[in-house]
Amino acid sequence: MCVKEYEEAMNKLPINERAVIKDFIQKIQDDNMADIICGNRRLQEEQIERLKKLRRNIKITRNIHIASCVGVVAYVGFTLITR
């Protein structure tokens, strides 16, 4: 339905019915906006969780590398001492 047909149909209705329809349309638009906002919040929360997970993985990887370096240093030191 185009805008002109919508306006003509609305003009044919009594004032109280027009008000009810406009109120109903406004509620639908508000609900759609609320869904969009909630969807954005949900997306942001998911992104935050992904970042937290990535940070944990980076910490774990860093700790593994540090432990490997300490192991290598200990092995080289032990090898040098026992010669």
C-alpha positions as semicolon CSV with decimal commas, in nm:
position;residue;x (nm);y (nm);z (nm)
1;M;0,000;0,000;0,000
2;C;0,144;0,335;-0,095
3;V;0,143;0,644;0,123
4;K;-0,135;0,813;-0,072
5;E;-0,369;0,514;-0,038
6;Y;-0,285;0,490;0,333
7;E;-0,365;0,857;0,389
8;E;-0,693;0,829;0,196
9;A;-0,797;0,525;0,398
10;M;-0,703;0,696;0,726
11;N;-0,902;1,007;0,629
12;K;-1,214;0,795;0,573
13;L;-1,198;0,658;0,928
14;P;-1,353;0,826;1,230
15;I;-1,110;1,018;1,454
16;N;-1,116;0,765;1,738
17;E;-1,036;0,473;1,503
18;R;-0,756;0,676;1,345
19;A;-0,608;0,737;1,689
20;V;-0,624;0,366;1,772
21;I;-0,451;0,270;1,447
22;K;-0,182;0,536;1,489
23;D;-0,123;0,422;1,848
24;F;-0,098;0,061;1,731
25;I;0,152;0,154;1,458
26;Q;0,357;0,351;1,713
27;K;0,365;0,051;1,948
28;I;0,487;-0,172;1,667
29;Q;0,762;0,077;1,581
30;D;0,861;0,104;1,949
31;D;0,874;-0,277;1,979
32;N;1,090;-0,297;1,666
33;M;1,323;-0,033;1,808
34;A;1,342;-0,220;2,139
35;D;1,431;-0,540;1,951
36;I;1,704;-0,355;1,764
37;I;1,845;-0,208;2,085
38;C;1,834;-0,544;2,264
39;G;1,992;-0,708;1,962
40;N;2,275;-0,454;1,970
41;R;2,326;-0,513;2,341
42;R;2,333;-0,887;2,286
43;L;2,587;-0,842;2,008
44;Q;2,804;-0,621;2,229
45;E;2,788;-0,876;2,511
46;E;2,892;-1,152;2,271
47;Q;3,184;-0,940;2,149
48;I;3,291;-0,870;2,507
49;E;3,281;-1,242;2,586
50;R;3,490;-1,318;2,276
51;L;3,746;-1,057;2,381
52;K;3,763;-1,201;2,733
53;K;3,814;-1,549;2,590
54;L;4,086;-1,419;2,357
55;R;4,264;-1,248;2,648
56;R;4,252;-1,572;2,849
57;N;4,396;-1,763;2,556
58;I;4,674;-1,506;2,514
59;K;4,759;-1,531;2,885
60;I;4,767;-1,912;2,868
61;T;4,985;-1,904;2,557
62;R;5,220;-1,652;2,716
63;N;5,251;-1,866;3,029
64;I;5,328;-2,173;2,816
65;H;5,603;-1,981;2,634
66;I;5,749;-1,856;2,961
67;A;5,746;-2,209;3,103
68;S;5,917;-2,340;2,788
69;C;6,188;-2,075;2,814
70;V;6,245;-2,154;3,181
71;G;6,264;-2,524;3,092
72;V;6,522;-2,460;2,821
73;V;6,732;-2,243;3,053
74;A;6,713;-2,507;3,325
75;Y;6,811;-2,781;3,081
76;V;7,106;-2,582;2,945
77;G;7,218;-2,496;3,297
78;F;7,193;-2,856;3,408
79;T;7,384;-2,972;3,100
80;L;7,661;-2,719;3,162
81;I;7,690;-2,812;3,530
82;T;7,709;-3,188;3,468
83;R;7,988;-3,165;3,209
